[in-house]
């Protein structure tokens, strides 16, 4: 099986990650941007960073096969 070129894989990962982030932002009953930026909620920022890393690892593992 042929592997994705690295540029195509990077674009695909970015699109899926943005889609997952948009989904989480719509599902939550509060604004992520307001909580992290204005209220400076450090705990939510750490959880959001862990979410991004986790989804990125899952997507990259799926692409690599």
Buried (B, 14 or more C-beta within 10 A) or exposed (E): EEEBEEEEBEEBBEEBBEEBBEEEEEEEEEEBEEBBEEEEBEEBBEEBEEBEEEBBEBBEEEBEE
